[in-house]
Amino acid sequence: FEVTVVGRDFSNFDLDGVKTISFDLSNVNEIPSLVEEVGDIDVLVNNAGIGIRKDYDAYPEEDIEKIVNVNLKTPVELITLFAPSLKKRNGRVVNVASQAAQAGHRDIWYGITKAGLINATKSFAGLLGPEGVQVNAVAPGPVETTMIACSKYADRYESIKNRTILGRIA
């Protein structure tokens, strides 16, 4: 099997045998060309996501557009455009949402978009399931990424980490 990873920066990516495509997933209008480049697939994992450190009452419109694009519009567009391929192959879709979708989040647009992604997952499961495509979402807690490392709420993640069974963030 072949694995293709789409991302903006592969400077710290060290997996051999994996095809990489540099692409900014906030550019929703360019996704059709990405889908064409990737070709037919069996599994789609919508793992890209961003949070923006802005207060709810000081969120610039361009930041709202970027977070809505990456966290919600892009996964919907990718599922829509890959659906013919996924239907032919009894494919699978895994959307990475967040516990913030149910619990709320200080980055209001992050929580909103992740809740929307869960709703989109349920909708696509109903639409594509009868055609052989399994669509699911996972909703992890904090994961050690640059989004967490740069968070102005780092103290919050430390308390969450201390409540986990293994005493760590994923």
CORFEN-V124550 format. One record per backbone hydrogen bond with DSSP energy under -0.5 kcal/mol. NH is the residue of the N-H (numbers start at 0). CO is the residue of the C=O. Records with the same first field share a line. If there is no record, write none. Layout:
NH->CO / CO
//
This chain:
4->18
6->20
12->9
13->11
15->13
17->14
18->2
20->4
22->6 / 20
24->22
26->23
27->25
29->26
30->27
32->29
33->29
34->30
35->31
36->32
37->33
38->34
43->91
45->43 / 93
46->44
53->51
57->54
58->55
59->57
62->59
63->59
64->60
65->61
66->62
67->63
68->64
69->65
70->66
71->67
72->67
73->68
75->71
76->72
77->73
78->74
79->75
80->76
81->77
82->78
85->81
86->82
87->83
88->84
89->86
90->85
91->41
92->133
93->43
94->135
95->45
96->94 / 137
98->139
100->97
101->98
102->98
103->99
107->105
109->106
110->106
111->107
112->108
113->109
114->110
115->111
116->112
117->113
118->114
119->115
120->116
121->117
122->118
123->119
124->120
125->121
126->122
127->123
128->123 / 124
130->127
131->128
132->127
133->90 / 131
134->132
135->92
137->94
144->142
148->144
149->145
150->147
153->150
155->152
156->152
157->153
158->154
159->155
160->156
161->157
162->158 / 159
163->159 / 160
166->163
169->141
//
